[in-house]
Amino acid sequence: MTPSNPTDPYAGLRELTLRGMVLGALITVVFTASNVYLGLKVGLTFATSIPAAVISMAVLKFASGSNILENNMVQTQASAAGTLSTIIFVLPGLLMAGYWSGFPFWQTTLLCAAGGILGVVFTIPLRYAMVVKSNLPYPEGVAAAEILKVGNNAGGQDEGGSGVKEIAAGGVLAGAAGFLAGGLRVIADSAGYWFKAGTAVFQIPMGFSLALLGAGYLVGITGGMAILTGIVFTWFGAVPYFSSSVPQPADMETAAFAMQIWREKVRLIGAGTIAVASVWTLLILVKPMLEGMKLSFQAFSGTGRHTAERTDQDLSPKSMILLTLGMMVLLALSFYHFVAAAGISSGLAWTLVLLCTLLASVIGFLVAAACGYMAGLVGSSSSPISGIGIVSVVLVSLVLLALGDSSGLFADEGNRRFMIALTLFCCSAVISVASISNDNLQDLKTGYLVSATPRLQQVALIIGCVVGSLVIAPVLELLYEAYGFTGAMPREGMDASQALAAPQAMLMTTIAQGIFSHNLPWGYIFFGAGLGIALIVVDLVLKKSSGGKFALPVLAVGMGIYLPPSINMPIIIGAVLAAWIKSRIRKRAGGDAENSLKKAERTGTLFAAGLIVGESLIGVLMAFIITLSLANGGSDSPLALGLQNWDTAAKFLGLAVFVFGMAVYARRVLKAART
């Protein structure tokens, strides 16, 4: 269609189309399943905007009249998959706490949808100040816009096609490796070398996940080195110290003894470090939070900015108010259904429903600006959403603990478990709000750079929230039945080594249980908090002395302490691989390195997305096969070859496949930089 407005080159182009919404929904389903699996396995999710944009360009180029704005709407809708799935950072805790035995579909869906849509609404008033008038880099939003622009200039032909090839190549490679490890079980997914100095236990860990290699490539060298700092502190400091001061039981192997120390003591140190890093981030963001709240109140009262320009139109204040009230009603219904099952008095039940609805909405509103700012500063993938979860779990736990004590609710110990579960359920809503807030401004930045209509983008995000919400409960149920979670297995006799770690959910559950039972080992958490404060000082000194060239992200150090070592090592290797490739390109290209680096970054990002999606989808597929096998009386490893005395060979084969994956990754990125 020919633009009708010469000052607006895209005026009259179709944006939010039925075919685009269908394609966006399909991408959302696939990426939501992938992110839920990855988040449960390793505690990380990946941003889906860039691969969604590439897939959209590749598919819609076969449709007549497709354009950059339509492709932008598809990636906007699908990006909800990369963020709403972070609800798994809390929700599995309900099973770990022994309160749920599965994931009720409508309860989970309504909670995700209501929280997600509130997250969209809460950040709409921030768009003008934090997107249009801000100097925040929005790394993923800018990258997605560049890919859309290049694809549009090339008619969507070359860029979309080559981008899909990178995603497909990474997906096939990681999917094959994942099938060999999790399906046939002929290669190992991790290994570790344990040794002792006196009675102190040390470990050199290793993991072979290609998905995590891709995640590390995206994290970058600064985050990778910070995670390595956490690993060194844990396995060459804290664990050796505690293992040398506590006698090792005679009937326990060295590795099991060290892992028990890590789970019961050192991991809580990591939790304290993560909590301090999160609070510090929020303190830094006080000013934009206050400005964002001011803009939000102005918009809700109808006194905010008004414009006739297509590219500057948001949802109306009336729409935002109606959506906010409607979603608060949905949250209240979810909480009522949850509380009604507890069998407490109606007066106290309604008090809890109203209190939890207000807590979820108010905390969500307060963190919306902070999460949006963090996403603009460091990107959605690197924003510490799990830290927001920790802070919210502590706040909600303390409020509900005070109410329970004052009302005599804890005279029945069964009610204490109910209140722990209610805390986790309430915080799941907060995470939904925070995660979409984290993503919304990133998408609006992409839209701003390609001259999209913000109002339609906001509608697309709401659609993405609804579609993603419908997928989360079935995928969670499928994965739980197939693998189980650490601390929550659906059946006796399951292979605990195959359980999904769900690290953040385990942490949130541990903190909530400790607060309500008054036995949380605060000493380790306070030590971690002190370590976090010291690391903040180190980070500030590094940034100041190097002019911002060097840094030590405290949150990443905390994750290095808290996450299992087999998860952290591939991330570190991926970060080092990215730095080595960039260094090699700079040396080879000389003064003309910028263009080569851009090509390498695009290829590396898309290949990383392929690795993550490929391994994750194989994990979901294997979960379906395992569930089907168990339903028919089979085993939980129906495709395993069952080779005898294969452990050592499996570890060497796992290492060989991992090294091969690294080589393929480096070769493709370096080749792209030369073209």
C-alpha positions in Angstrom: 0.0 0.0 0.0 1.3 3.5 -0.8 1.8 5.7 2.2 -0.7 8.5 2.4 1.4 10.8 4.5 4.7 11.9 3.1 6.1 12.8 6.6 5.3 9.2 7.8 6.8 6.7 5.3 4.9 3.8 6.8 1.5 5.5 7.1 -1.2 3.2 5.8 0.9 0.0 6.1 -0.9 -2.9 7.8 0.5 -3.7 11.3 -1.6 -6.0 13.5 -2.9 -8.5 11.0 -4.7 -11.9 11.5 -1.9 -13.8 9.8 0.7 -12.0 11.9 -1.2 -12.8 15.1 -1.5 -16.5 14.1 2.2 -16.7 13.3 3.0 -14.8 16.5 0.9 -17.2 18.5 2.7 -20.3 17.0 6.1 -18.8 17.7 4.9 -17.9 21.2 3.9 -21.5 21.9 7.2 -22.9 20.8 9.4 -20.3 22.6 7.3 -20.5 25.8 7.8 -24.2 26.0 11.5 -23.8 25.3 11.9 -21.1 28.0 9.9 -23.0 30.6 12.2 -26.0 30.1 15.4 -24.0 30.1 14.3 -22.0 33.1 13.5 -25.1 35.1 16.8 -26.8 34.1 19.2 -24.0 34.7 17.4 -20.9 36.0 17.9 -18.9 32.8 15.6 -17.8 30.0 16.4 -16.2 26.7 15.0 -13.2 24.9 12.9 -14.2 22.0 12.4 -11.0 20.1 15.4 -11.4 17.7 14.7 -15.0 16.6 11.0 -14.2 16.4 11.7 -11.2 14.1 13.9 -13.4 11.8 11.3 -16.2 11.6 8.6 -13.7 10.9 10.5 -12.2 8.0 11.3 -15.6 6.6 7.7 -16.7 6.7 5.8 -13.6 5.8 8.0 -12.8 2.7 5.9 -15.4 1.0 2.7 -13.5 1.8 1.6 -10.5 -0.3 1.9 -7.0 1.3 4.1 -8.1 4.2 6.1 -5.2 5.7 8.5 -4.2 8.5 5.6 -3.1 10.8 3.8 -6.4 10.4 7.0 -8.3 11.2 7.6 -6.0 14.2 4.1 -6.9 15.5 4.9 -10.6 15.3 8.1 -10.3 17.3 6.4 -8.0 19.8 3.7 -10.7 20.4 6.2 -13.6 20.5 8.5 -11.8 22.9 6.0 -12.4 25.7 7.2 -16.0 25.6 10.7 -14.9 26.7 9.5 -13.2 29.8 6.2 -14.5 31.0 7.8 -18.0 31.4 9.9 -16.6 34.2 6.9 -17.4 36.5 8.6 -20.7 36.8 11.2 -19.0 39.0 8.5 -19.2 41.8 5.5 -21.3 40.9 7.1 -24.8 41.1 7.8 -24.0 44.8 4.2 -24.9 45.5 5.1 -28.5 44.7 8.4 -28.3 46.6 6.6 -27.0 49.6 4.3 -30.1 49.4 1.1 -28.0 48.8 0.3 -28.8 45.1 0.7 -32.1 43.4 0.4 -30.6 39.9 -0.4 -27.4 38.1 -4.1 -26.5 38.0 -4.7 -25.2 34.5 -7.1 -22.3 35.1 -5.5 -21.1 38.3 -2.1 -21.0 36.7 -3.4 -19.5 33.4 -5.4 -16.7 35.1 -2.5 -15.9 37.3 -0.1 -15.6 34.4 -2.5 -13.7 32.2 -3.6 -11.2 34.8 -0.1 -10.5 36.0 1.3 -10.2 32.5 -1.4 -7.8 31.3 -0.9 -5.7 34.4 2.8 -5.6 33.5 2.0 -4.3 30.1 -0.4 -1.6 31.4 2.0 -0.4 34.2 4.8 0.4 31.8 2.8 2.2 29.1 3.1 5.5 30.9 6.9 5.1 31.0 7.3 4.9 27.2 7.7 8.6 26.4 10.2 9.2 29.3 12.2 5.9 29.1 12.1 5.1 25.4 11.6 8.3 23.4 13.5 10.8 25.6 16.0 8.4 27.3 19.5 7.5 26.4 19.2 4.0 27.7 20.8 1.5 25.2 18.0 -1.1 25.1 20.5 -3.7 23.5 17.9 -6.3 22.5 15.4 -3.7 21.3 17.9 -1.9 19.1 19.3 -5.2 17.8 15.8 -6.4 16.8 15.1 -3.1 15.1 18.3 -3.3 13.1 17.5 -6.8 11.9 14.0 -5.7 10.9 15.4 -2.7 9.0 18.0 -4.8 7.1 15.5 -7.4 6.3 13.1 -4.7 5.0 15.8 -3.1 2.9 16.7 -6.5 1.4 13.0 -7.2 0.8 13.0 -9.6 3.7 14.7 -12.2 1.4 18.4 -12.6 2.3 18.3 -11.6 6.0 15.3 -13.5 7.0 16.4 -16.6 5.1 20.0 -16.7 6.4 18.8 -15.9 9.9 16.4 -18.9 9.9 19.3 -21.0 8.6 21.4 -20.0 11.7 18.5 -20.7 14.1 17.9 -24.1 12.3 21.5 -25.1 12.3 21.9 -24.3 16.0 18.6 -26.1 16.8 19.6 -29.3 14.9 23.1 -29.4 16.6 21.9 -28.8 20.1 18.8 -31.0 19.6 20.9 -33.9 18.4 23.2 -33.5 21.4 20.3 -33.3 23.8 18.7 -36.4 22.3 22.0 -38.3 22.7 22.2 -37.2 26.4 18.6 -37.1 27.5 17.1 -39.7 25.1 19.5 -42.4 24.3 21.7 -41.5 27.2 24.9 -42.5 25.5 26.7 -39.2 26.3 26.9 -37.4 29.7 25.6 -33.9 30.2 28.2 -33.0 32.9 31.3 -34.2 34.6 33.4 -33.1 37.6 36.9 -33.8 38.9 37.0 -34.1 42.7 40.1 -34.0 44.9 41.0 -33.4 48.5 43.7 -31.5 50.3 43.7 -32.9 53.8 40.0 -33.1 54.6 39.1 -30.1 52.4 37.1 -31.1 49.3 37.6 -29.3 45.9 35.9 -29.7 42.5 36.8 -28.7 39.0 33.3 -28.8 37.4 32.2 -29.1 33.8 28.9 -29.2 31.9 28.3 -30.1 28.3 25.0 -28.3 27.5 25.2 -26.5 24.1 22.1 -24.5 25.0 24.1 -23.0 27.9 27.1 -22.4 25.6 24.7 -20.3 23.6 23.4 -18.6 26.7 27.0 -17.8 27.7 27.7 -16.3 24.3 24.8 -13.9 24.9 25.8 -13.1 28.5 29.3 -11.8 27.4 32.7 -11.9 28.9 32.0 -9.5 31.8 29.1 -11.6 33.1 31.0 -14.8 32.4 34.0 -13.7 34.5 31.7 -12.7 37.3 30.1 -16.1 37.3 33.6 -17.7 37.3 34.4 -15.6 40.4 31.4 -17.1 42.1 32.5 -20.7 41.1 36.1 -20.1 42.4 34.7 -18.7 45.7 32.4 -21.7 46.0 34.5 -24.7 45.0 38.0 -23.4 45.9 36.9 -21.4 49.0 33.6 -22.0 50.8 33.1 -25.7 50.2 36.7 -26.6 51.0 36.5 -24.5 54.2 33.2 -26.1 55.4 34.3 -29.6 54.4 37.5 -29.3 56.4 35.6 -28.1 59.5 32.8 -30.8 59.4 33.6 -34.5 59.6 32.7 -36.4 56.5 30.3 -39.3 57.3 31.9 -42.7 56.8 29.0 -43.9 54.7 28.9 -40.9 52.3 31.0 -40.4 49.2 33.2 -37.3 48.9 31.1 -35.8 46.0 27.8 -36.3 47.8 29.3 -34.8 51.0 30.5 -31.7 49.2 27.2 -31.3 47.3 25.3 -31.5 50.6 27.5 -28.7 52.1 26.9 -26.6 49.0 23.1 -27.1 49.1 22.7 -26.5 52.8 25.2 -23.7 53.5 27.0 -22.2 50.5 23.9 -21.8 48.4 22.3 -19.6 51.0 25.4 -17.4 50.8 24.7 -17.0 47.1 21.1 -16.2 48.0 22.2 -13.4 50.3 24.5 -12.0 47.6 21.7 -12.1 45.0 19.3 -10.3 47.4 21.8 -7.5 48.0 22.5 -7.1 44.3 18.8 -6.8 43.7 18.2 -4.2 46.4 21.3 -2.3 45.2 19.8 -2.2 41.7 16.5 -1.0 43.0 18.3 1.8 45.0 20.1 2.9 41.9 16.7 3.1 40.1 14.9 5.2 42.7 14.8 8.3 40.5 13.4 6.6 37.4 11.0 4.6 39.6 9.6 7.8 41.1 9.5 9.5 37.7 7.7 6.4 36.3 5.2 6.4 39.1 4.5 10.1 38.5 3.9 9.5 34.8 1.7 6.4 35.6 -0.5 8.5 37.9 -0.8 11.2 35.3 -1.8 8.7 32.6 -4.3 7.0 34.8 -5.8 10.3 35.8 -6.1 11.4 32.2 -3.7 14.4 32.6 -0.8 12.9 30.7 0.5 13.6 27.2 -1.9 13.5 24.3 -0.9 13.4 20.6 -2.5 12.9 17.2 0.7 11.3 15.7 0.3 7.6 14.9 3.8 6.8 16.2 3.1 8.4 19.5 -0.3 6.9 20.4 -0.6 4.7 23.5 -3.6 2.9 24.8 -6.0 5.5 26.3 -6.1 6.2 30.0 -9.7 4.8 30.1 -8.5 1.5 28.5 -5.6 1.3 31.0 -7.8 1.9 34.0 -10.4 -0.7 32.8 -7.6 -3.2 32.1 -6.0 -2.6 35.5 -9.3 -3.1 37.3 -10.2 -6.1 35.2 -6.9 -7.8 35.9 -7.1 -7.1 39.6 -10.5 -8.8 39.6 -9.0 -11.8 37.9 -6.1 -11.9 40.4 -8.7 -11.7 43.2 -10.6 -14.7 41.7 -7.3 -16.6 41.5 -6.5 -15.9 45.1 -10.1 -16.7 46.2 -10.0 -20.1 44.6 -6.6 -20.7 46.2 -7.6 -19.6 49.7 -11.0 -21.3 49.6 -9.3 -24.7 49.5 -7.7 -24.0 52.9 -10.8 -24.3 55.0 -10.3 -21.1 57.1 -13.0 -18.7 58.2 -14.6 -16.6 55.5 -13.6 -13.3 57.2 -10.0 -14.2 57.3 -10.2 -15.8 53.8 -11.5 -12.5 52.3 -8.8 -10.6 54.2 -6.1 -12.7 52.6 -7.7 -12.4 49.1 -7.8 -8.6 49.3 -4.4 -8.4 50.9 -2.7 -10.6 48.3 -4.4 -8.8 45.5 -3.2 -5.5 46.8 0.3 -6.8 47.5 0.7 -8.3 44.0 -0.6 -5.1 42.3 1.2 -2.6 44.4 4.6 -4.4 44.5 4.2 -5.1 40.7 3.5 -1.4 40.1 6.5 -0.3 42.1 8.9 -2.7 40.4 7.5 -2.1 36.9 9.6 1.1 36.3 12.7 -0.6 37.8 12.4 -3.6 35.6 11.8 -1.5 32.5 14.8 0.6 33.4 17.0 -2.5 34.0 15.9 -4.0 30.7 16.9 -0.8 29.0 20.2 -0.7 30.7 21.4 -4.3 30.4 18.8 -6.1 28.2 15.9 -8.4 29.1 18.1 -11.5 29.3 20.5 -10.0 31.9 17.9 -8.2 34.0 17.8 -9.7 37.5 14.1 -10.8 37.6 14.9 -13.6 40.1 16.3 -10.9 42.4 12.9 -9.1 42.3 11.4 -12.5 43.2 13.6 -12.8 46.3 12.8 -9.3 47.5 9.0 -9.9 47.0 9.1 -13.3 48.7 10.7 -11.7 51.8 8.2 -8.8 51.8 5.1 -10.9 51.3 6.3 -13.6 53.8 6.8 -11.0 56.5 3.4 -9.4 55.9 1.5 -12.7 55.9 3.5 -13.9 58.9 2.5 -10.9 60.8 -1.2 -11.4 59.8 -1.0 -15.1 60.7 0.5 -14.5 64.1 -2.0 -11.7 65.0 -5.0 -13.8 63.9 -3.9 -17.0 65.7 -3.9 -18.8 62.3 -0.7 -20.7 63.2 -2.4 -22.6 66.1 -2.9 -25.2 63.4 0.5 -26.1 61.9 -1.3 -27.1 58.7 -2.1 -23.5 58.1 1.6 -22.6 58.2 2.2 -24.7 55.1 -0.9 -23.0 53.5 0.6 -19.5 54.2 3.9 -20.5 52.7 2.1 -21.7 49.6 0.0 -18.5 49.5 3.2 -16.5 49.7 4.7 -18.3 46.7 1.4 -18.0 44.7 1.2 -14.3 45.4 4.9 -13.8 44.4 4.2 -15.7 41.2 1.8 -12.9 40.2 4.5 -10.3 41.1 7.0 -12.1 38.8 4.5 -12.1 36.0 4.1 -8.3 36.3 7.8 -7.7 36.6 8.8 -9.9 33.7 6.5 -8.3 31.2 7.5 -4.9 32.5 11.0 -6.0 31.8 10.1 -6.8 28.2 7.5 -4.2 27.2 9.8 -1.2 27.0 12.4 -3.3 25.0 9.7 -4.0 22.4 8.5 -0.4 22.4 12.1 0.7 21.7 12.1 -1.6 18.7 8.8 -0.1 17.6 10.0 3.4 18.1 13.0 2.8 15.9 11.0 1.3 13.0 8.1 3.9 13.4 5.5 1.4 14.7 2.2 2.4 16.4 2.8 1.9 20.2 -0.9 1.3 20.8 -1.0 -1.7 18.5 2.2 -3.0 19.9 0.6 -2.9 23.4 -2.4 -4.8 22.1 0.1 -7.4 20.5 1.8 -7.8 23.9 -1.5 -8.4 25.6 -2.3 -11.1 23.0 1.1 -12.6 23.6 0.5 -12.7 27.4 -2.8 -14.6 26.8 -1.3 -17.1 24.4 1.8 -17.7 26.6 -0.4 -18.1 29.7 -2.4 -20.9 28.0 0.8 -22.9 27.3 2.7 -22.6 30.7 0.5 -24.9 32.8 0.4 -27.9 30.4 4.2 -27.6 29.8 4.9 -27.4 33.5 2.7 -30.4 34.2 4.3 -32.4 31.4 7.9 -31.7 32.5 7.1 -32.4 36.2 5.5 -35.7 35.4 8.4 -36.7 33.2 11.4 -35.5 35.1 10.3 -34.2 38.5 11.8 -31.2 40.3 14.6 -31.1 42.8 12.8 -31.6 46.1 9.5 -32.6 44.4 9.3 -35.9 42.6 5.9 -37.1 41.3 6.6 -40.8 41.9 8.9 -43.0 44.0 11.9 -44.6 42.4 12.5 -41.8 39.8 16.0 -41.0 38.7 16.8 -37.9 40.8 19.8 -37.1 38.6 17.3 -36.3 35.8 15.2 -34.0 37.9 14.9 -30.4 36.8 16.8 -28.1 39.3 14.3 -25.2 39.2 17.0 -23.3 41.2 15.1 -20.0 41.8 11.9 -21.8 42.8 13.9 -23.9 45.3 15.5 -20.7 46.7 12.2 -18.9 47.0 10.7 -21.9 48.8 13.6 -22.2 51.2 13.4 -18.5 52.1 9.6 -18.6 52.6 9.8 -21.8 54.7 12.6 -20.4 56.8 10.8 -17.2 57.5 7.5 -18.9 58.5 9.2 -21.6 60.6 11.6 -19.1 62.2 14.6 -21.4 61.4 16.1 -19.8 58.3 19.9 -20.0 58.6 20.2 -16.2 58.5 23.9 -16.4 59.3 24.8 -17.7 55.8 22.4 -15.3 54.2 23.9 -12.3 56.1 27.4 -13.5 55.2 26.3 -13.5 51.6 24.8 -10.1 52.0 28.1 -8.8 53.4 29.9 -10.4 50.5 27.5 -8.7 48.1 28.2 -5.3 49.7 32.0 -5.9 49.4 31.5 -6.9 45.7 29.5 -3.8 45.0 32.4 -1.7 46.3 34.8 -3.7 44.1 32.5 -3.2 41.1 32.3 0.6 41.7 36.1 0.9 42.0 36.6 -1.2 38.8 34.2 0.9 36.8 35.7 4.2 38.0 39.3 3.2 37.7 38.8 1.8 34.2 36.5 4.4 32.8 33.7 1.8 32.6 35.7 -0.7 30.7 35.8 -3.3 33.5 33.1 -4.3 35.9 32.1 -7.2 38.3 28.3 -7.6 38.1 27.4 -8.7 41.7 24.3 -10.5 40.6 26.3 -12.7 38.2 28.8 -13.6 41.1 25.8 -14.6 43.2 24.5 -16.8 40.4 27.9 -18.4 40.2 27.7 -19.3 43.9 24.0 -20.3 43.8 23.6 -22.3 40.5 24.9 -25.9 40.1 28.5 -25.8 38.8 27.7 -28.0 35.8 25.3 -25.2 34.7 27.7 -22.4 35.2 30.7 -23.8 33.4 29.2 -23.9 29.8 28.0 -20.3 30.3 31.5 -19.2 31.2 33.0 -21.1 28.2 30.4 -19.5 25.9 31.3 -16.0 27.2 35.0 -16.7 26.6 34.2 -18.1 23.1 32.4 -14.8 22.3 35.3 -12.7 23.5 37.9 -14.8 21.6 35.9 -14.6 18.4 35.6 -10.8 18.7 39.3 -10.5 19.4 40.1 -12.6 16.3 37.8 -10.5 14.1 39.4 -7.3 15.3 42.9 -8.5 14.5 41.9 -9.8 11.1 39.8 -6.9 10.0 42.0 -4.1 11.4 40.4 -0.7 11.0 37.3 -2.1 9.2 36.3 -4.3 12.1 33.0 -2.6 13.0 31.0 -4.0 10.1 32.5 -7.5 10.5 31.6 -7.4 14.3 28.0 -6.5 13.5 27.7 -9.5 11.1 29.3 -11.7 13.7 27.1 -10.5 16.5 24.0 -11.1 14.4 25.0 -14.6 13.4 26.2 -15.5 16.9 23.0 -14.3 18.5 20.8 -16.2 16.1 22.9 -19.4 16.4 22.8 -19.1 20.2 19.0 -18.8 20.0 19.0 -21.9 17.8 21.1 -23.9 20.3 18.8 -22.9 23.2 15.6 -23.6 21.3 16.9 -26.9 19.9 17.9 -28.4 23.2 14.9 -27.1 25.0 12.4 -28.5 22.4 14.1 -31.9 22.6 13.7 -31.7 26.4 10.0 -31.0 26.0 9.6 -33.7 23.4 11.4 -36.2 25.6 9.1 -35.2 28.5 6.1 -36.1 26.3 7.6 -39.5 25.4 8.5 -40.3 29.0 5.0 -39.3 30.2 3.5 -41.5 27.6 5.8 -44.4 28.6 4.9 -44.0 32.3 1.2 -43.8 31.5 1.5 -47.2 29.8 3.5 -48.8 32.6 6.9 -48.2 31.0 10.1 -46.7 32.4 11.1 -43.1 32.8 13.9 -43.7 30.3 12.1 -45.5 27.4 14.8 -44.7 24.8 17.9 -45.2 26.9 20.2 -47.9 25.4 21.3 -49.1 28.8 24.9 -49.6 28.0 26.9 -51.3 30.8 30.0 -49.7 32.4 29.5 -46.7 30.1 29.9 -43.8 32.6 33.5 -42.9 31.8 33.0 -43.3 28.0 29.8 -41.2 28.2 31.7 -38.3 29.9 34.4 -38.3 27.2 31.8 -38.5 24.5 29.9 -35.6 26.1 33.1 -33.6 26.1 33.8 -34.4 22.5 30.4 -33.4 21.4 30.6 -30.2 23.4 34.0 -29.3 21.8 32.6 -30.1 18.3 29.7 -27.8 19.0 32.1 -25.0 20.0 34.1 -25.5 16.8 31.0 -25.4 14.6 29.8 -22.2 16.5 33.1 -20.4 16.0 33.5 -21.4 12.4 30.0 -20.2 11.5 30.4 -16.8 13.2 33.9 -16.2 11.8 32.7 -17.1 8.3 29.7 -14.7 8.6 32.2 -11.9 9.6 34.2 -12.5 6.4 31.2 -12.2 4.0 
